[in-house]
């Protein structure tokens, strides 16, 4: 296990890199996902169709292909960029589909009577969404959304397999493939790195979930 | 459609506004599509050489290309089928031991489950691929993927099974005990068969996750569908077109599988009038809710 202790700095950098990628991708996915969810519940048919098409296509497509498309497809049409930005963009585009569904199910979880009451006292669509539906939906959305983000953190490892440097998985590549360190401890270190992120995230989510549940 | 109750049935003015918005949105979409097409055309993405190997049966490479893809698809399906076939018994085993084990033993299982759940699948696959050979375990590439996928999906499936077993009404296991069945017998003959029915939709949608994850095999050069696509690109130099075709194949298969899950869910809920657990709604959670 000397490899891990000798390279703690490298692992720590990888951990930070993964967090950075995930932070950026999470913000982008959240914004895009919320827009898509709004599309999916909107009364405007073309927007609804766009939302549904996006979800159906992206959710059924492997993230690996999305990433390949971003990294090697886009440069073909003159869109160039660093692997890092392509990776983050691909991860966000993919995750947004799942964010959208989580948000939509949250909106669906709000009791229909609440909305009817809001309409009955004369609130407009925007008002009832902003004042009545969303505050309640947020509570219902936290658990599924948290699971989506946790899954996204794990998915970010694929970026490393892809050659986006400076994240946790790429540490294994550096140590094992380039420097020839033995595979078992190197990979154990990577696994520990993910445990350090994922397990507290899961616990945090569970605490939030408990706080947020409302007896309906 | 879940947004139906969010607004009143629009009146004449509202309908006009919606119609206007629909036209505007439609125009925006058409404009966007036009931009994409122009961009593609400006970069020579519509030349026949990039498309005809994929779509024109008269192209000299058409037959070879699709034979290549067909074989790749077969490898993809093999890996997914093996991973599912192995994960299911492991998952059932983990779930049943977790339910019936004594406390210390249970903590051990919970620890293993939580650890394996936190490991990204791609790491699990690379772990198998890089670590096992150093201990003299040299396997065909297929098996590293199957091992990696099974490690992860066994614990996911074990959670599905556990939820299914715990959702069987308590009277069932009480009745089994009253009949003199042992706990193992009650699990096997009473609880699991009933649980299996209610968890079938979730199991089917897990298959979508597995199918998508087989594409990670491309990184260890297992020749599944995506890898075959990458090989084709090396000679055809048409990444965009090939990715689109490969993605379309994946999306088509996964779409069918997730429809199957929704169908199974709908059938189950019509057959059994027992109220479903509160967080279950038809149509939404069945199809994998997590990336």
Interface residues (C-beta under 8 A of the other chain):
Chain A: X40 X41 X42 X43 X44 X45 X46 X47 X48 X50 X56 X57 X59 X60 X61 X62 X63 X64 X65 X68 X69 X72 X73 X76 X77 X78 X94 X95 X97 X98 X101 X102 X104 X105 X107 X108 X112 X115 X116 X119 X125 X128 X129 X133 X144 X147 X148 X151 X152 X154 X155 X156 X157 X158 X160 X161 X169 X172 X176 X182 X183 X184 X187 X190 X191 X194 X195 X198 X199 X202
Chain B: X1 X2 X3 X5 X6 X7 X8 X10 X18 X21 X22 X25 X26 X29 X39 X40 X42 X43 X45 X114 X115 X117 X118 X119 X120 X121 X122 X123 X126 X127 X130 X131 X134 X208 X212 X213 X214 X215 X216 X218 X219 X226 X230 X233 X239 X240 X243 X246 X247 X250 X251 X254 X255 X258 X281 X284 X285 X287 X288 X289 X290 X291
